[in-house]
Amino acid sequence: MTQHRSTAEWQALGREHLLAPFTDYKQLGAKGARIVTRADGVYLWDSEGHRILDGMAGLWCVNVGYGRRELADAAHRQMLELPYYNLFFQTAHPPAIELAAAIAEIAPPGMQHVFFTGSGSEANDTVLRLVRHYWAIKGQPSKKVIIGRINGYHGSTVAGASLGGMKAMHEQGDLPIPGITHIAQPYWYGESGAMGPEEFGEWAANELEKKILEVGEDNVAAFIAEPIQGAGGVIIPPESYWPKVRAILARHDILFVADEVICGFGRTGEWFGSQYYGLEPDLMPIAKGLTSGYLPMGGVIVRDHVAQTLAEGGEFYHGYTYSGHPVAAAVALENIRILREERIVERVKAETAPYLQKRWQELADHPLVGEARGLGMLGALELVRDKKSRARFEGGIGMRCREHCFRNGLIMRAVGDTMIVSPPLVITPEQIDELVALARKCLDATAAEVRG
């Protein structure tokens, strides 16, 4: 490891050569990157030696925590035995086969097949190809349109960003591509007007049916949605939403794609968010928690009827050089073993998620917090100027709060003026106490800044 440079030297070298993702290059050039050098458990350390509680598990992915030697050992063993081979042209290797079988054991019933990719974005690119190919094989080639949600997130490739509904992403690159359209998100706190939660949930679900009728049932291939919107701000739909959506999709014979890239592998206290809500998706994109972020890997779990239809269609002209990469597959297998043998998902459901939600709700009394919401190991705080009217601060304060978090040893992400957390699933009750105390300290610092 090349740890001999100073922070300033790392920053200068980065400015000269590194184009970072989702980064304001003007701001980066002015102040330099934060340099993270090591990690263990739920903590990071920067190049100045400061310890930081990672309230976001990296990017929603380090489910088993940092520093798991077993995952490094699994990668090392596989690199020595078979460091790379592909799955093209009727070829396979044991790690990919074993991983597909392991995923089938924890997936919802009737979902026994997996197509591997290198990331969640690639998984959603694959979804677009799969659902259109599926309907072509079924003799309904006009069913091409995929309906997503405004402010949904499904990756940053051309197809992934198009399936998602992020305005800023659409404005760069002339997106979405044709054949993709969007409906309202079930964001009760921010967009419900005078409606109560359940009324709003039904309204948001009915927007799907309106869009299907507008486009034409015979033209709609699929509806794609996260069980809980992550990057959009941890948006938890009202209880009335998902049952209504399920009924609409069944009535119109439309495939349902549940994007499990964030919710999958224990984040909600179930193996998949779809199981928490009792959903029965036809396809589930996965990534992040599949390897706990230790190596890049993703995939699409498909329902048996989809796999059977694909088999009837002959060759599928789609795949990636790194689909089912043997080293990534070995790490994913070991990650799933850890999750199962240490009963991490069960512990989340029974112990740590209820405790996190109890402590998180205590932040609702803070003068800046209009709503504290959460589910499983996810949490969000809505920052407002006035709690009753839900009026926001002019110019926004989320990024200011985020900076206070960094200064005080906490990573909490800002989505506009919504502060969100998604800690490693192995976080302890004592570490949850630390997270909540730091969050309150940073809210206090933000309030002092904006209110003088």
TORTOR-595851 format. One line per 5 residues: number of its first residue (from 1); their letters; for each residue x, y, z of C-alpha. Coordinates in nm, 4 decimals. Each point is the difference from the previous one (the first is absolute). Example, Ala and Ser with C-alpha at 12.3 -4.5 7.8 and 13.67 -1.06 7.14 Angstrom:
2
1) AS) 1.2300/-0.4500/0.7800  0.1370/0.3440/-0.0660 $
END
This chain:
452
1) MTQHR) 0.0000/0.0000/0.0000  0.1333/0.3455/-0.0944  -0.0877/0.1947/0.3158  0.3143/0.2147/0.0040  -0.1497/0.3174/-0.1493 $
6) STAEW) -0.1418/0.2900/0.1982  -0.3644/0.1031/-0.0360  0.1001/0.2968/-0.2152  0.2056/-0.2257/-0.2263  -0.2882/-0.2452/-0.0444 $
11) QALGR) -0.2351/0.2883/-0.0792  0.2389/0.1505/-0.2536  0.0519/-0.3347/-0.1727  -0.3757/-0.0542/-0.0107  -0.0639/0.3426/-0.1506 $
16) EHLLA) 0.2535/-0.0738/-0.2730  -0.1363/-0.3379/-0.1068  -0.3219/-0.1221/0.1663  -0.3447/0.0765/-0.1420  -0.2258/-0.0954/0.2901 $
21) PFTDY) -0.3676/-0.1041/-0.0376  -0.2873/0.2194/0.1245  0.2409/0.2801/0.0853  -0.0073/0.3771/-0.0486  0.3375/0.0504/-0.1669 $
26) KQLGA) 0.0090/0.3728/0.0780  -0.0465/-0.0646/0.3708  0.2447/-0.2891/-0.0064  0.2634/0.2150/-0.1658  -0.0430/0.2678/0.2644 $
31) KGARI) 0.0259/-0.2140/0.3128  0.1292/-0.3447/-0.0975  -0.1413/-0.3449/0.0677  -0.0464/-0.1588/0.3395  0.2520/-0.2858/0.0013 $
36) VTRAD) -0.1204/-0.3219/0.1671  0.2847/-0.2390/0.0778  -0.1370/-0.2933/0.2001  -0.3118/-0.1482/0.1574  -0.1097/-0.2514/0.2614 $
41) GVYLW) -0.3472/-0.1014/0.1173  -0.2218/0.3077/-0.0378  0.2858/0.2520/0.0052  0.2209/0.1718/-0.2564  0.3256/0.1884/0.0551 $
46) DSEGH) 0.1169/0.2877/-0.2166  0.3532/0.1025/-0.0921  0.0121/0.2357/0.2983  -0.0754/-0.2856/0.2409  -0.3592/0.1034/0.0776 $
51) RILDG) -0.2466/-0.2808/0.0739  -0.3357/0.0252/-0.1788  -0.3146/-0.2030/0.0701  -0.1239/-0.1100/-0.3421  -0.3736/0.0528/0.0217 $
56) MAGLW) -0.0413/-0.0892/-0.3685  0.1863/-0.3352/-0.0162  0.2028/0.1444/-0.2862  -0.2700/0.0398/-0.2625  -0.2675/-0.2132/0.1728 $
61) CVNVG) 0.2148/-0.3099/-0.0521  0.2381/-0.1023/0.2808  -0.2604/-0.2175/0.1718  0.2402/-0.2241/0.1951  0.2248/0.2910/0.0953 $
66) YGRRE) 0.3573/0.0804/-0.0898  0.3051/-0.2136/0.0705  -0.1463/-0.3498/-0.0464  0.3101/-0.2098/-0.0558  -0.2129/-0.2917/-0.1244 $
71) LADAA) -0.0965/0.1968/-0.3112  0.3607/0.0885/-0.0776  0.0999/-0.3640/0.0492  -0.2779/-0.1178/-0.2341  0.1233/0.2385/-0.2694 $
76) HRQML) 0.3603/-0.1125/0.0508  -0.0837/-0.3705/-0.0286  -0.2050/0.0531/-0.3147  0.2648/0.2194/-0.1621  0.2512/-0.2818/0.0394 $
81) ELPYY) -0.2367/-0.2655/-0.1374  -0.1906/0.1776/-0.2799  0.0476/0.3785/-0.0039  -0.2202/0.0536/-0.3042  -0.2153/-0.1724/-0.2525 $
86) NLFFQ) -0.3209/0.0977/-0.1757  -0.3485/-0.1485/-0.0218  -0.0401/0.0510/-0.3748  -0.0629/-0.2664/-0.2643  -0.1355/-0.2822/0.2189 $
91) TAHPP) 0.2845/0.0191/0.2514  -0.0218/0.0280/0.3789  0.2149/-0.0340/0.3108  -0.0708/-0.1256/0.3544  -0.0059/0.3355/0.1858 $
96) AIELA) -0.2723/0.1444/-0.2263  -0.2054/-0.3209/0.0106  0.0287/-0.0293/0.3777  -0.0877/0.3671/0.0476  -0.3093/-0.0254/-0.2198 $
101) AAIAE) -0.1132/-0.2979/0.2089  0.0711/0.1840/0.3271  -0.2016/0.3020/-0.1148  -0.2877/-0.2272/-0.1025  -0.0097/-0.1365/0.3577 $
106) IAPPG) -0.0610/0.3443/0.1512  -0.2080/0.1517/-0.2829  -0.3797/0.0076/0.0132  -0.1688/-0.3273/-0.1046  -0.0176/-0.0493/-0.3753 $
111) MQHVF) 0.3106/0.2077/-0.0709  0.2663/-0.2595/-0.0753  0.2145/0.1538/-0.2753  0.2611/0.2790/-0.0019  0.1671/0.1967/-0.2811 $
116) FTGSG) 0.3260/0.1501/0.1294  0.1321/0.3492/-0.0727  0.2773/0.2241/0.1290  -0.2194/0.2537/0.1833  -0.3532/0.1122/0.0779 $
121) SEAND) 0.0063/0.2353/-0.2981  0.0901/-0.2902/-0.2288  -0.2739/-0.2058/0.1648  -0.2577/0.2599/-0.0985  0.1395/0.0206/-0.3533 $
126) TVLRL) -0.0557/-0.3755/-0.0066  -0.3558/0.0462/0.1242  -0.0802/0.2203/-0.2991  0.1368/-0.2628/-0.2389  -0.1646/-0.2903/0.1827 $
131) VRHYW) -0.3535/0.1350/0.0213  -0.0115/0.1082/-0.3638  0.1461/-0.3327/-0.1121  -0.2512/-0.1830/0.2212  -0.2998/0.1630/-0.1640 $
136) AIKGQ) 0.1439/-0.0499/-0.3490  0.0305/-0.3734/0.0682  -0.3589/0.0012/0.1300  -0.1144/0.1399/-0.3343  -0.0745/0.3478/0.1372 $
141) PSKKV) 0.2902/0.2093/-0.1356  -0.1938/0.3256/0.0400  0.0356/-0.0287/0.3801  0.3180/0.2069/0.0260  -0.0755/0.2970/0.2261 $
146) IIGRI) 0.1326/-0.0123/0.3553  -0.1602/0.2208/0.2648  0.2220/0.1350/0.2784  -0.0549/0.2609/0.2701  0.1030/0.3624/0.0263 $
151) NGYHG) 0.2977/0.0214/0.2371  0.0570/-0.3745/-0.0162  0.3589/-0.1180/-0.0368  0.1057/-0.2986/-0.2101  0.3641/0.0757/-0.0774 $
156) STVAG) 0.1976/0.2425/-0.2120  0.0528/-0.1751/-0.3327  -0.2110/0.1314/-0.2877  -0.2696/-0.2622/0.0559  0.0234/0.0131/0.3802 $
161) ASLGG) -0.0206/0.3791/0.0156  -0.2909/-0.0084/-0.2452  -0.1903/-0.2554/0.2072  0.0615/0.2189/0.3031  -0.1755/0.3309/0.0346 $
166) MKAMH) 0.2771/0.2296/0.1216  -0.0458/0.3389/-0.1672  0.3651/0.1058/0.0308  0.1147/-0.3207/-0.1658  -0.2526/0.0352/-0.2824 $
171) EQGDL) 0.1194/0.3523/-0.0727  0.3511/-0.1290/-0.0734  -0.0061/-0.2192/-0.3082  -0.3492/0.0616/-0.1391  -0.1729/-0.2719/0.2029 $
176) PIPGI) -0.2145/-0.2003/0.0314  0.0406/-0.2041/-0.3147  -0.3202/-0.0809/-0.1933  -0.2296/-0.2676/0.1374  0.0312/0.1013/0.3660 $
181) THIAQ) -0.2491/0.2167/0.1879  -0.0556/0.0985/0.3632  -0.2751/0.0493/0.2560  -0.0181/0.1756/0.3386  0.1926/-0.1407/0.2952 $
186) PYWYG) -0.1829/-0.0972/0.3234  0.1679/0.2795/0.1992  -0.2681/0.0848/0.2541  0.1937/0.2545/0.2089  0.1171/0.2065/-0.2952 $
191) ESGAM) -0.2745/-0.0313/-0.2607  -0.3338/-0.0989/0.1553  -0.1558/0.3433/0.0402  -0.3030/-0.0321/0.2271  -0.0367/-0.3781/-0.0443 $
196) GPEEF) 0.0544/-0.2411/0.2865  0.2541/-0.2812/-0.0443  -0.2385/-0.2742/-0.1114  -0.1966/0.2237/-0.2348  0.3259/0.1193/-0.1509 $
201) GEWAA) 0.1292/-0.3568/-0.0345  -0.3071/-0.0945/-0.2025  0.0322/0.3149/-0.2101  0.3653/-0.0762/-0.0791  -0.0845/-0.3592/-0.0934 $
206) NELEK) -0.2827/0.1186/-0.2243  0.2538/0.2110/-0.1889  0.1426/-0.3309/-0.1246  -0.3335/-0.1092/-0.1419  -0.0502/0.3406/-0.1619 $
211) KILEV) 0.3391/-0.0311/-0.1693  -0.0736/-0.3554/-0.1190  -0.3257/0.1155/-0.1573  0.1738/0.3020/-0.1526  0.2772/-0.2083/-0.1587 $
216) GEDNV) -0.2223/-0.2973/-0.0759  0.0084/-0.3325/0.1816  0.1269/-0.1767/-0.3122  0.3038/0.2300/-0.0071  0.1125/-0.0254/0.3643 $
221) AAFIA) 0.2642/-0.2614/0.0811  0.0733/0.0657/0.3666  -0.0174/0.2257/0.3029  0.3292/0.0498/0.1881  0.0202/0.1298/0.3567 $
226) EPIQG) 0.2038/-0.0315/0.3178  -0.1990/-0.1464/0.2922  0.1326/0.3012/0.1930  0.1574/0.2813/-0.1996  0.3559/0.0378/0.1220 $
231) AGGVI) 0.1905/0.2704/-0.1856  -0.3260/0.1927/-0.0382  -0.0006/0.0590/0.3758  -0.1066/-0.3220/0.1774  -0.3573/0.0394/-0.1170 $
236) IPPES) -0.2215/-0.2556/0.1729  -0.3337/-0.0429/-0.1779  -0.3263/0.0149/0.1967  -0.1478/-0.3398/0.0873  -0.2697/0.0379/-0.2651 $
241) YWPKV) 0.2502/0.0352/-0.2852  0.1483/-0.3411/-0.0765  -0.3211/-0.2104/0.0215  -0.1647/0.2352/-0.2503  0.3040/-0.0111/-0.2323 $
246) RAILA) 0.0030/-0.3811/0.0075  -0.3659/-0.0133/-0.0983  0.0494/0.2468/-0.2861  0.2940/-0.1920/-0.1472  -0.1856/-0.3319/0.0200 $
251) RHDIL) -0.3073/0.1489/-0.1646  0.1996/0.1282/-0.2962  0.2479/-0.2898/-0.0451  0.3123/0.2098/0.0576  0.3295/-0.1240/0.1428 $
256) FVADE) 0.1107/0.1395/0.3350  0.3683/0.0787/0.0563  0.0862/0.0544/0.3682  0.3397/0.1691/0.0128  0.1637/-0.1642/0.3031 $
261) VICGF) 0.3442/0.1535/-0.0465  -0.0349/0.1892/0.3302  -0.2732/-0.1930/0.1820  0.1442/-0.3449/-0.0740  0.2108/-0.2132/0.2336 $
266) GRTGE) -0.1545/0.1005/0.3286  -0.0452/0.3763/-0.0060  -0.3712/-0.0184/0.0974  0.0328/-0.2887/0.2452  -0.0959/-0.2456/-0.2729 $
271) WFGSQ) 0.2346/-0.1380/-0.2642  -0.1756/0.2191/-0.2575  -0.2229/0.3048/0.0251  -0.2583/-0.1776/-0.2144  -0.0425/-0.2565/0.2770 $
276) YYGLE) -0.0582/0.2744/0.2564  -0.2888/0.1370/-0.2072  -0.1333/-0.3358/-0.1220  0.0749/0.0844/-0.3624  0.0432/-0.2590/-0.2757 $
281) PDLMP) 0.2334/0.1582/-0.2561  0.0846/-0.1627/-0.3302  0.3546/0.1365/0.0007  0.2224/0.1294/0.2813  0.3213/0.1905/-0.0795 $
286) IAKGL) 0.2594/-0.0518/0.2756  0.3505/0.1301/0.0832  0.1531/0.1914/0.2967  -0.0718/-0.2349/0.2931  0.0629/-0.3027/-0.2224 $
291) TSGYL) 0.3731/0.0345/0.0733  -0.0327/0.2642/0.2745  0.1831/0.2256/-0.2448  0.3270/-0.1926/0.0315  0.0026/-0.0646/-0.3765 $
296) PMGGV) -0.2223/0.1339/-0.2804  -0.2822/-0.2393/-0.0863  -0.3678/0.0092/-0.0873  -0.2683/-0.2137/-0.1541  -0.3650/-0.0468/-0.0841 $
301) IVRDH) -0.2026/-0.2681/0.1769  -0.2871/-0.1104/-0.2238  -0.3225/-0.1861/0.0666  -0.0232/-0.3488/-0.1425  -0.2505/0.0898/-0.2709 $
306) VAQTL) 0.2413/0.2660/-0.1303  0.2893/-0.2477/-0.0071  -0.2162/-0.2568/-0.1807  -0.1011/0.2542/-0.2627  0.3634/0.1022/-0.0529 $
311) AEGGE) 0.0896/-0.3656/-0.0535  -0.2676/-0.0254/-0.2684  0.1526/0.2996/-0.1792  0.3372/-0.1587/-0.0707  0.3090/0.2206/0.0131 $
316) FYHGY) -0.0081/0.3188/0.2074  0.2463/0.2473/-0.1512  0.0941/0.1762/0.3211  0.2674/-0.0247/0.2679  0.3130/0.1532/0.1462 $
321) TYSGH) 0.3674/-0.0914/0.0122  -0.0278/-0.0153/0.3784  -0.3397/-0.1741/0.0292  0.0430/-0.2467/0.2858  0.3684/0.0866/0.0484 $
326) PVAAA) 0.1407/-0.2953/0.1990  0.1771/0.2100/0.2643  -0.3030/0.2236/0.0562  -0.2202/-0.3114/0.0135  0.2257/-0.1603/0.2615 $
331) VALEN) -0.0194/0.3147/0.2129  -0.3786/0.0164/-0.0402  -0.0307/-0.3642/0.1091  0.2053/0.0694/0.3114  -0.2013/0.3166/0.0680 $
336) IRILR) -0.3271/-0.1952/-0.0157  0.1508/-0.2664/0.2275  0.0860/0.2694/0.2567  -0.3472/0.1531/-0.0208  -0.1605/-0.3426/0.0488 $
341) EERIV) 0.2279/-0.1588/0.2601  0.0205/0.3119/0.2156  -0.3758/0.0493/-0.0431  0.0573/0.3647/-0.0815  -0.3309/0.0458/-0.1851 $
346) ERVKA) -0.1922/-0.1577/0.2876  0.1845/0.2205/0.2507  -0.0847/0.3089/-0.2032  -0.3683/-0.0917/0.0051  -0.0193/-0.0922/0.3680 $
351) ETAPY) 0.2497/0.2345/0.1635  0.1996/0.2671/-0.1795  -0.2621/0.1347/-0.2424  -0.2640/0.0504/0.2731  0.2631/0.1673/0.2165 $
356) LQKRW) 0.1201/0.2261/-0.2813  -0.3585/0.1037/-0.0787  -0.0753/0.0699/0.3672  0.3078/0.2201/0.0383  -0.0474/0.1620/-0.3431 $
361) QELAD) -0.3519/0.1125/0.0897  0.1429/0.1911/0.2966  0.1524/0.2448/-0.2496  -0.3514/0.1108/-0.1023  -0.0008/0.2447/0.2918 $
366) HPLVG) 0.2892/0.1983/-0.1468  -0.1026/0.3491/-0.1184  0.1274/-0.0685/-0.3539  -0.1669/-0.3405/-0.0447  -0.3416/-0.0043/-0.1644 $
371) EARGL) -0.0136/-0.3779/-0.0202  0.2198/-0.2847/0.1210  -0.0852/-0.3171/-0.1891  0.1611/-0.3349/-0.0512  -0.0381/-0.3704/-0.0602 $
376) GMLGA) 0.2451/-0.2790/0.0666  0.3517/0.1405/-0.0166  -0.1047/0.3126/-0.1891  -0.0769/0.3442/0.1371  -0.0848/0.3497/-0.1243 $
381) LELVR) -0.0384/0.3453/0.1562  -0.1914/0.2752/-0.1795  0.1632/0.3369/0.0769  -0.2500/0.2867/0.0016  -0.0248/0.3646/0.0981 $
386) DKKSR) -0.3553/-0.0446/0.1310  -0.1349/-0.3348/0.1208  -0.3679/0.0801/-0.0415  0.0162/0.1270/-0.3589  0.2979/-0.2234/-0.0932 $
391) ARFEG) 0.1613/0.3088/-0.1529  0.3634/-0.0480/-0.0973  0.2935/0.2338/0.0493  0.0722/0.2275/-0.2937  0.3009/-0.1377/-0.1843 $
396) GIGMR) -0.0130/-0.3269/0.1929  0.1992/-0.1166/0.3000  0.0623/-0.3689/-0.0671  0.3539/0.0486/-0.1283  0.0824/0.2225/0.2963 $
401) CREHC) -0.1197/-0.2710/0.2359  0.2065/-0.2571/-0.1896  0.3127/0.2108/0.0484  -0.0645/0.0194/0.3737  -0.0308/-0.3789/-0.0009 $
406) FRNGL) 0.3377/-0.0424/-0.1667  0.1608/0.2408/0.2466  -0.1449/-0.1916/0.2938  0.0910/-0.3516/-0.1091  -0.3237/-0.1193/-0.1609 $
411) IMRAV) -0.0990/-0.0829/-0.3552  -0.3644/0.0908/-0.0548  -0.1091/0.0679/-0.3568  -0.1981/0.3019/-0.1208  -0.2712/-0.0411/-0.2636 $
416) GDTMI) -0.1113/0.3579/-0.0396  -0.1074/0.0858/0.3544  -0.0571/-0.3616/0.0994  0.2778/-0.1553/0.2082  0.0216/-0.3771/-0.0362 $
421) VSPPL) 0.1792/-0.2940/0.1608  0.0503/-0.3639/-0.0940  0.2611/-0.1399/0.2390  0.1720/-0.3390/-0.0212  -0.2347/-0.2759/0.1155 $
426) VITPE) 0.2527/-0.1023/0.2657  -0.0250/0.3304/0.1872  -0.0520/-0.0590/0.3732  -0.2533/0.1724/0.2279  0.2871/0.1940/0.1585 $
431) QIDEL) 0.1157/0.1179/-0.3427  -0.3589/0.0966/-0.0862  0.0022/0.2161/0.3135  0.3193/0.1612/-0.1275  -0.1505/0.0554/-0.3460 $
436) VALAR) -0.3132/0.1673/0.1402  0.2016/0.2162/0.2406  0.2260/0.1160/-0.2830  -0.3020/0.0671/-0.2226  -0.1553/0.2192/0.2702 $
441) KCLDA) 0.3293/0.1843/0.0499  0.0176/0.0715/-0.3739  -0.3625/0.1145/-0.0091  0.0770/0.2391/0.2857  0.3006/0.1368/-0.1887 $
446) TAAEV) -0.2099/0.0440/-0.3140  -0.2764/0.1776/0.1926  0.2523/0.2344/0.1594  0.1405/0.0832/-0.3427  -0.3298/0.0702/-0.1763 $
451) RG) -0.1765/0.1746/0.2882  0.2932/0.1889/0.1439 $
END
